[in-house]
């Protein structure tokens, strides 16, 4: 990946929003943005979505440039699906704890314990791990993917053990779980959640399946970010306790104006469950990456081709 110039300065008189819109038109660029980004970035997006929706959009776009306001594995996925396009990530250090906790060499050794395993990898993984997989999944399609896995092979699920456990319970399939987890979703406090439910018994609890099982057992609805958004818009409830990264509240308030939302503190009592990696992207970095066309995602063609096969299978199975 090409790194941006860190000493660059921006004219303070510039209207960055207007400049970003101008550069998008000039570059024939599409801006894909995850719900966990800052609000000002979400509002500029051509496509706002979760991992599954953004992967689908990346596979379909006719833009010349893809700018991904998300984290590295998301931009990498867009590059895998669009090898001839320029794919930009505003901050090259925007990583992912799940991906980082499943290194290629360790995962290869883990797989070597099993005879011809069928490997399902969560999209929150590196291109190298994807390349060792049979199919990729997201939190939005994980149940469908697991259900379609062959019944005569050991199924290995990586890297999120909590999502894998949730999928195993829902589908009845036996999964071998890589012991990874998301640093944001694993720290929600069960005690604080129960206290919130007692204070707001009218509220519906919606949670992401990356959360720990002890938290999920208190949820009224468990689903992907996209599924949670659909649920809060359709449910008759006027209040919701939301157990996921709080960036999604911006879109929730748009889709369900007038409804009330409560976030759950972490084990330390701090309501600070924001993803530090997602928030590395800023309006200024977005402007610079569009202006200078860096940082660009790059990878060896052979790796891209191997990683593309399980991603394409996911899109077909979804």
C-alpha positions as CSV (number, residue, x, y, z in Angstrom):
1,X,0.0,0.0,0.0
2,X,1.3,3.5,-0.9
3,X,1.4,5.7,2.2
4,X,0.1,9.3,2.0
5,X,2.4,12.3,2.7
6,X,2.2,12.9,6.4
7,X,3.6,16.4,6.2
8,X,0.9,17.7,3.9
9,X,-1.1,20.7,4.9
10,X,-4.6,21.6,3.8
11,X,-5.7,25.2,3.1
12,X,-8.0,26.0,6.0
13,X,-10.3,28.1,3.8
14,X,-11.3,25.0,1.7
15,X,-14.8,23.6,2.0
16,X,-13.7,20.0,2.3
17,X,-17.1,18.6,1.7
18,X,-17.5,20.5,-1.6
19,X,-13.9,19.6,-2.6
20,X,-14.6,15.9,-1.9
21,X,-17.7,16.0,-4.0
22,X,-15.8,17.7,-6.8
23,X,-13.0,15.3,-6.8
24,X,-15.4,12.3,-6.8
25,X,-16.9,13.6,-10.0
26,X,-13.5,14.3,-11.6
27,X,-12.1,10.9,-10.7
28,X,-15.3,9.0,-11.4
29,X,-14.9,7.7,-7.9
30,X,-17.4,5.9,-5.7
31,X,-17.3,6.4,-1.9
32,X,-18.2,3.2,0.1
33,X,-18.7,3.8,3.8
34,X,-19.3,1.5,6.7
35,X,-21.8,2.4,9.5
36,X,-19.0,2.6,12.0
37,X,-17.4,5.6,10.4
38,X,-17.8,9.2,11.7
39,X,-21.1,10.8,10.9
40,X,-19.6,13.4,8.4
41,X,-18.2,10.6,6.3
42,X,-21.4,8.6,6.4
43,X,-23.3,11.6,5.1
44,X,-20.9,11.8,2.0
45,X,-21.2,8.2,1.0
46,X,-22.5,6.9,-2.3
47,X,-23.1,3.6,-0.6
48,X,-23.5,3.2,3.2
49,X,-23.7,-0.3,4.4
50,X,-22.4,-3.3,6.4
51,X,-19.7,-5.6,5.1
52,X,-22.1,-7.7,2.9
53,X,-23.8,-4.7,1.3
54,X,-20.5,-3.0,0.6
55,X,-18.9,-6.2,-0.9
56,X,-21.8,-6.5,-3.2
57,X,-21.6,-2.8,-4.3
58,X,-17.8,-3.1,-4.8
59,X,-18.4,-6.1,-7.1
60,X,-21.0,-4.2,-9.2
61,X,-19.5,-0.7,-9.5
62,X,-18.5,0.8,-12.9
63,X,-16.5,3.6,-11.2
64,X,-12.8,4.0,-12.0
65,X,-11.9,4.6,-8.4
66,X,-13.2,3.0,-5.2
67,X,-12.6,5.0,-2.0
68,X,-13.4,2.9,1.1
69,X,-14.2,4.6,4.3
70,X,-13.8,1.6,6.5
71,X,-10.8,-0.6,7.5
72,X,-8.1,-2.4,5.6
73,X,-9.8,-5.7,5.1
74,X,-12.8,-4.0,3.5
75,X,-10.7,-2.0,1.0
76,X,-8.7,-5.2,0.4
77,X,-11.9,-7.0,-0.4
78,X,-12.9,-4.3,-2.9
79,X,-9.5,-4.7,-4.6
80,X,-9.8,-8.5,-4.8
81,X,-13.1,-8.0,-6.5
82,X,-11.8,-5.2,-8.7
83,X,-8.2,-5.9,-9.6
84,X,-8.1,-3.3,-12.4
85,X,-9.5,-0.4,-10.4
86,X,-7.8,2.0,-8.1
87,X,-8.9,1.3,-4.5
88,X,-8.1,3.9,-1.9
89,X,-8.2,3.8,1.9
90,X,-8.0,7.2,3.6
91,X,-5.8,6.0,6.5
92,X,-3.5,2.9,5.8
93,X,-3.3,2.2,9.5
94,X,-7.1,1.5,9.8
95,X,-6.9,-2.2,10.6
96,X,-9.1,-4.7,12.4
97,X,-8.5,-6.5,15.7
98,X,-10.2,-9.7,14.3
99,X,-8.0,-9.7,11.2
100,X,-4.9,-9.0,13.3
101,X,-5.7,-11.8,15.7
102,X,-5.6,-14.4,12.9
103,X,-2.1,-14.2,11.3
104,X,-1.6,-16.2,8.2
105,X,1.2,-18.5,9.6
106,X,-0.8,-19.3,12.7
107,X,-3.9,-20.0,10.8
108,X,-2.1,-22.3,8.4
109,X,-0.8,-24.3,11.4
110,X,-4.3,-24.5,12.9
111,X,-5.7,-25.9,9.6
112,X,-3.0,-28.5,9.4
113,X,-4.5,-30.2,12.5
114,X,-7.5,-31.3,10.4
115,X,-7.8,-33.6,7.4
116,X,-9.3,-31.7,4.4
117,X,-11.3,-29.1,6.4
118,X,-13.9,-26.9,4.8
119,X,-12.9,-23.4,5.8
120,X,-15.4,-20.6,6.3
121,X,-13.7,-17.3,7.0
122,X,-15.5,-14.2,8.2
123,X,-14.9,-11.2,5.9
124,X,-13.0,-9.5,8.8
125,X,-9.9,-11.3,7.8
126,X,-6.8,-10.7,5.7
127,X,-6.5,-11.6,2.0
128,X,-4.0,-14.3,3.0
129,X,-6.6,-16.0,5.3
130,X,-9.3,-15.6,2.7
131,X,-7.0,-17.3,0.2
132,X,-6.9,-20.4,2.5
133,X,-10.7,-20.5,2.7
134,X,-13.4,-22.3,0.8
135,X,-16.0,-19.5,1.3
136,X,-16.3,-16.2,3.0
137,X,-19.2,-15.0,5.1
138,X,-20.5,-11.8,6.8
139,X,-22.7,-11.4,9.8
140,X,-25.5,-10.9,7.4
141,X,-25.2,-14.2,5.5
142,X,-23.4,-16.4,8.0
143,X,-26.3,-18.7,8.7
144,X,-26.9,-19.3,5.0
145,X,-23.2,-20.0,4.3
146,X,-22.9,-22.4,7.3
147,X,-26.0,-24.3,6.3
148,X,-24.6,-24.8,2.8
149,X,-21.3,-26.2,4.0
150,X,-20.7,-29.9,3.1
151,X,-21.8,-32.3,5.8
152,X,-19.0,-34.8,5.2
153,X,-16.1,-32.5,6.1
154,X,-14.8,-30.9,9.2
155,X,-15.9,-27.2,9.2
156,X,-13.4,-24.7,10.4
157,X,-14.8,-21.2,11.2
158,X,-12.5,-18.2,11.6
159,X,-11.6,-15.7,13.0
160,X,-14.6,-14.7,15.2
161,X,-15.4,-17.4,17.8
162,X,-18.6,-15.6,19.0
163,X,-20.1,-15.3,15.5
164,X,-19.1,-18.9,14.9
165,X,-20.7,-20.1,18.1
166,X,-23.9,-18.2,17.3
167,X,-24.0,-19.7,13.8
168,X,-23.5,-23.2,15.2
169,X,-26.3,-22.8,17.7
170,X,-28.7,-21.5,15.1
171,X,-27.9,-24.0,12.3
172,X,-27.1,-27.1,14.4
173,X,-23.8,-27.5,12.5
174,X,-20.7,-28.5,14.4
175,X,-17.9,-25.9,13.8
176,X,-14.3,-25.9,14.9
177,X,-13.7,-22.3,16.0
178,X,-10.6,-20.2,15.7
179,X,-10.3,-18.4,19.1
180,X,-10.6,-14.8,17.8
181,X,-12.8,-11.9,18.8
182,X,-13.5,-8.3,18.1
183,X,-12.0,-5.9,20.6
184,X,-15.1,-3.7,20.5
185,X,-17.9,-6.4,20.7
186,X,-16.2,-8.5,23.4
187,X,-16.1,-5.9,26.1
188,X,-19.8,-5.0,26.5
189,X,-20.8,-5.3,30.1
190,X,-23.5,-7.9,30.9
191,X,-24.2,-6.2,34.2
192,X,-24.7,-2.8,32.6
193,X,-27.0,-4.3,30.0
194,X,-29.2,-6.0,32.6
195,X,-29.3,-2.7,34.5
196,X,-30.4,-0.8,31.4
197,X,-33.1,-3.4,30.8
198,X,-34.4,-2.9,34.3
199,X,-34.4,0.9,33.9
200,X,-36.0,0.7,30.4
201,X,-38.2,-2.4,30.3
202,X,-40.0,-1.0,27.3
203,X,-36.8,-1.1,25.2
204,X,-36.0,-3.8,22.7
205,X,-32.5,-5.1,22.9
206,X,-30.8,-5.5,19.5
207,X,-27.3,-7.0,19.4
208,X,-24.6,-8.0,17.0
209,X,-23.6,-11.7,16.9
210,X,-19.9,-10.7,17.4
211,X,-20.8,-10.1,21.1
212,X,-20.1,-12.7,23.8
213,X,-22.7,-15.3,24.5
214,X,-23.4,-14.0,28.0
215,X,-24.5,-10.7,26.4
216,X,-26.4,-12.2,23.5
217,X,-28.6,-14.2,25.9
218,X,-30.2,-11.0,27.0
219,X,-31.0,-9.8,23.4
220,X,-34.5,-9.7,21.9
221,X,-33.0,-9.6,18.4
222,X,-29.5,-10.7,17.1
223,X,-28.4,-9.7,13.7
224,X,-26.0,-7.9,11.4
225,X,-25.8,-4.1,11.4
226,X,-28.1,-4.0,8.4
227,X,-30.5,-6.4,10.0
228,X,-30.6,-4.3,13.2
229,X,-31.3,-1.2,11.2
230,X,-34.3,-2.9,9.5
231,X,-35.5,-4.2,12.8
232,X,-35.6,-0.8,14.6
233,X,-37.3,0.8,11.6
234,X,-40.0,-1.9,11.5
235,X,-40.6,-2.6,15.2
236,X,-43.4,-0.8,17.0
237,X,-41.1,-0.2,20.0
238,X,-40.1,3.4,20.8
239,X,-36.9,2.6,22.6
240,X,-33.9,0.3,21.9
241,X,-30.8,-0.9,23.7
242,X,-28.2,-1.2,21.0
243,X,-25.3,-3.6,21.6
244,X,-22.8,-2.9,18.8
245,X,-20.4,-0.1,17.7
246,X,-22.2,3.2,18.3
247,X,-21.5,4.7,14.8
248,X,-24.6,2.9,13.6
249,X,-26.8,5.2,15.8
250,X,-26.4,8.0,13.2
251,X,-28.3,5.9,10.6
252,X,-30.7,4.5,13.2
253,X,-31.8,8.0,14.1
254,X,-32.4,8.8,10.4
255,X,-34.4,5.7,9.8
256,X,-36.4,5.9,13.0
257,X,-36.7,9.6,14.0
258,X,-38.3,10.1,17.3
259,X,-37.3,6.8,18.7
260,X,-34.8,6.5,21.6
261,X,-31.6,4.6,21.7
262,X,-29.4,3.5,24.6
263,X,-25.8,2.2,24.3
264,X,-24.2,-0.3,26.7
265,X,-21.0,0.6,28.6
266,X,-18.0,-1.7,28.6
267,X,-16.8,-3.7,31.6
268,X,-14.9,-0.6,32.9
269,X,-18.1,1.4,32.9
270,X,-17.1,3.6,30.0
271,X,-19.5,4.2,27.2
272,X,-16.7,4.2,24.7
273,X,-17.2,1.2,22.6
274,X,-16.1,3.0,19.4
275,X,-13.8,1.1,17.1
276,X,-10.4,2.9,17.2
277,X,-9.5,1.6,13.8
278,X,-12.7,2.7,12.0
279,X,-12.3,6.2,13.4
280,X,-8.8,6.7,12.0
281,X,-10.4,7.9,8.7
282,X,-11.3,11.6,8.7
283,X,-12.7,14.2,6.4
284,X,-9.2,15.6,5.9
285,X,-7.7,12.2,5.0
286,X,-10.6,11.5,2.7
287,X,-9.9,14.8,0.8
288,X,-6.2,14.1,0.6
289,X,-6.6,10.5,-0.7
290,X,-9.0,11.7,-3.4
291,X,-6.7,14.5,-4.3
292,X,-3.5,12.6,-4.4
293,X,-4.9,9.1,-5.2
294,X,-3.1,7.5,-2.3
295,X,-3.0,5.3,-0.1
296,X,-3.7,2.7,-2.8
297,X,-4.4,-1.0,-2.0
298,X,-2.0,-3.3,-3.7
299,X,-1.5,-7.1,-3.6
300,X,0.3,-9.8,-5.6
301,X,-1.9,-11.1,-8.5
302,X,-1.6,-14.8,-7.3
303,X,-2.8,-13.9,-3.8
304,X,-5.7,-11.9,-5.2
305,X,-6.8,-14.7,-7.5
306,X,-6.8,-17.3,-4.6
307,X,-8.7,-14.9,-2.4
308,X,-11.2,-14.0,-5.1
309,X,-12.6,-17.6,-5.4
310,X,-14.1,-17.9,-1.8
311,X,-15.4,-14.3,-2.1
312,X,-17.2,-15.1,-5.4
313,X,-18.6,-18.2,-3.8
314,X,-20.0,-16.1,-1.0
315,X,-21.7,-13.7,-3.4
316,X,-23.1,-16.7,-5.3
317,X,-24.4,-18.4,-2.1
318,X,-25.8,-15.2,-0.8
